[in-house]
Amino acid sequence: MKQFQKIPSGSGEAEYIEKKSRFISHVFYVETAEEANEKLNELRKKYWDATHNCYAYVLDSDNVMRFSDDGEPQGTAGMPILEVLKKQQVYCALIVVTRYFGGTLLGAGGLVRAYGKAAALALENSGVSVLTPFYIVNARMPYNFLDPVRNTFVHYDITEADVEYGADVALKLQMPVEKFDAFKKHITELTSANVIPEIECEKLIPKKI
């Protein structure tokens, strides 16, 4: 995955009624076509009596994407769903919009608007996160430095991921890459070099926007 790439924050669901047609939309985080097809098949079984189960997905690898109108007029369902993902530049996402026909024809323009709106509502409900680079940082210290070090975390957007209590205290921290140098300098000075934070690795972590 690429840093600063946008992905769904989680699963989302929405429902939209247009001229008695019922549109039920779902969004999922998926990394592969196999995962997308598995989720799609689950919804097809759940909504087996629906008129249409239209979908679109965009994966991470080389912008792989696919969509289906599932029997709706060509270009009126799958493409509008896909356009929601493309417009917001969201990857690793599957959106499925299920339609129960309400007896009134919507026309091509009406279908495009309805499927697009249903897809957008589901994505809005799931939320969007940005894959942001974080460091996993280790910091070992005598007990008398634990509280002073912890008091600095709020200033550097640090999350305490783990702690081990032994002869010393060993903290595992998660923090934005760009704040590490300032944090290390601060802690080294604060503890007279008794505590020197060290980077364990870098990870891309979803940050909700």
C-alpha positions in Angstrom: 0.0 0.0 0.0 1.0 3.6 -0.6 1.3 6.2 2.1 -1.4 8.9 2.2 -3.7 6.5 0.3 -7.3 6.7 1.3 -9.2 3.6 2.3 -12.6 2.9 3.9 -12.4 3.3 7.7 -14.6 0.2 8.0 -17.8 -1.3 6.8 -20.7 1.0 6.1 -24.4 0.7 5.1 -27.1 3.0 3.9 -30.6 2.9 2.5 -32.1 5.3 -0.1 -35.7 5.3 -1.5 -36.3 6.8 -5.0 -39.9 6.6 -6.4 -40.6 3.5 -4.3 -37.4 1.7 -5.5 -35.3 0.7 -2.5 -31.5 1.0 -2.7 -29.5 -0.7 0.0 -25.8 0.1 -0.2 -22.8 -1.5 1.5 -19.1 -0.6 1.5 -16.3 -2.9 2.6 -12.5 -2.7 2.9 -11.0 -5.4 0.6 -7.5 -6.0 -0.6 -8.0 -8.6 -3.3 -10.6 -9.5 -6.0 -11.2 -12.8 -4.0 -12.2 -10.8 -0.9 -14.4 -8.6 -3.0 -16.2 -11.5 -4.6 -16.7 -13.2 -1.3 -18.4 -10.1 0.1 -20.4 -9.8 -3.0 -21.6 -13.4 -2.9 -22.6 -13.0 0.8 -24.8 -10.0 -0.2 -26.3 -11.8 -3.2 -27.3 -14.7 -0.8 -28.7 -12.2 1.7 -30.7 -10.2 -0.9 -31.5 -13.2 -3.1 -34.9 -11.7 -4.0 -33.6 -8.3 -5.0 -34.0 -7.0 -8.6 -30.3 -6.1 -8.9 -27.0 -6.3 -7.0 -24.7 -3.8 -8.7 -21.2 -3.1 -7.6 -17.8 -1.6 -8.1 -14.4 -2.0 -6.5 -11.0 -0.5 -6.7 -8.0 -2.3 -5.3 -4.5 -1.1 -4.4 -2.4 -3.0 -7.0 -2.0 -0.9 -10.1 -5.5 0.6 -9.7 -7.3 -2.6 -10.4 -11.0 -1.9 -10.7 -14.2 -3.7 -11.8 -17.9 -2.9 -11.9 -21.2 -4.4 -12.9 -24.6 -3.1 -13.8 -26.1 -6.6 -13.0 -28.9 -6.2 -15.5 -29.5 -2.5 -15.3 -29.1 -0.5 -18.5 -25.4 -0.3 -19.4 -23.6 2.5 -17.6 -26.4 3.4 -15.2 -25.3 1.5 -12.1 -21.8 0.0 -11.8 -20.1 3.1 -13.4 -21.8 5.6 -11.1 -20.8 3.5 -8.1 -17.2 3.4 -9.4 -17.2 7.1 -9.9 -17.9 7.7 -6.2 -14.7 5.8 -5.4 -12.7 7.5 -8.1 -13.9 11.0 -7.2 -12.9 10.6 -3.6 -9.7 8.6 -4.6 -10.6 5.7 -2.2 -8.8 2.4 -2.7 -9.2 -1.1 -1.4 -12.9 -0.6 -1.4 -16.0 -2.5 -2.6 -19.4 -0.9 -2.8 -22.5 -3.0 -3.5 -25.8 -1.4 -4.2 -28.9 -3.6 -4.0 -32.1 -2.5 -5.7 -35.6 -3.6 -5.0 -37.7 -2.3 -7.9 -40.6 -0.1 -6.8 -42.7 -0.3 -9.9 -41.8 3.1 -11.4 -39.1 3.4 -14.1 -36.4 5.9 -13.2 -34.9 6.4 -16.6 -31.2 6.3 -17.3 -30.5 9.7 -15.6 -32.5 8.7 -12.6 -30.7 5.4 -12.2 -27.3 7.1 -12.4 -28.2 9.6 -9.7 -29.8 7.0 -7.5 -26.9 4.5 -7.6 -24.4 7.3 -7.2 -26.2 8.7 -4.2 -26.7 5.3 -2.5 -23.0 4.5 -3.0 -21.9 7.9 -1.6 -24.2 7.5 1.5 -22.6 4.1 2.4 -19.1 5.5 2.0 -20.0 8.5 4.1 -21.3 6.2 6.9 -18.1 4.0 6.8 -15.8 7.0 6.9 -12.5 7.4 5.1 -9.0 7.0 6.5 -5.6 8.0 5.2 -2.7 5.5 5.4 -0.2 7.6 7.3 3.4 6.7 8.0 4.1 6.0 11.8 7.1 4.8 13.7 7.0 2.1 16.2 9.4 3.3 18.9 10.9 1.6 21.9 11.9 3.4 25.1 13.3 1.7 28.1 13.7 3.7 31.3 14.0 3.6 35.1 10.7 3.9 36.9 11.3 7.5 38.1 11.2 8.7 34.5 8.0 7.0 33.5 5.5 9.8 34.4 7.7 12.7 33.0 8.1 10.8 29.7 4.4 9.9 29.5 3.5 13.6 30.1 5.1 14.5 26.8 3.0 12.1 24.7 0.1 14.5 24.1 2.5 17.0 22.5 3.7 14.5 19.9 0.5 12.6 19.1 1.9 9.4 20.7 -0.1 6.3 21.5 1.3 3.9 24.0 1.0 0.5 22.3 2.5 -1.7 25.0 4.3 -1.6 28.4 6.4 -4.2 30.2 7.4 -3.8 33.8 10.6 -5.4 35.0 13.8 -4.1 36.4 13.1 -1.1 34.2 10.0 0.0 32.3 9.9 -0.8 28.5 7.4 1.2 26.5 6.4 0.5 22.9 5.0 3.7 21.3 3.3 4.6 18.0 3.9 8.1 16.7 3.9 10.2 13.4 7.2 9.9 11.5 7.7 13.6 11.3 7.5 14.1 15.1 10.2 11.5 16.1 13.3 13.7 15.9 11.8 16.4 18.1 10.5 13.8 20.6 13.9 12.1 20.8 15.6 15.3 21.5 13.1 16.3 24.1 13.3 13.0 26.0 17.1 12.8 25.8 17.4 16.3 27.3 14.5 15.7 29.9 16.2 12.6 31.2 19.8 13.6 30.9 20.3 10.9 28.3 19.0 8.2 30.6 16.2 7.5 28.1 16.9 7.5 24.4 14.0 6.4 22.2 14.8 4.1 19.3 12.9 3.3 16.1 11.8 -0.3 15.8 10.1 0.0 12.4 7.9 2.1 10.2 4.2 1.2 9.5 1.4 2.6 7.4 -1.6 3.1 9.8 -5.1 4.2 8.9 -5.9 7.7 10.3 -9.6 8.7 10.0 -10.3 12.0 8.3 
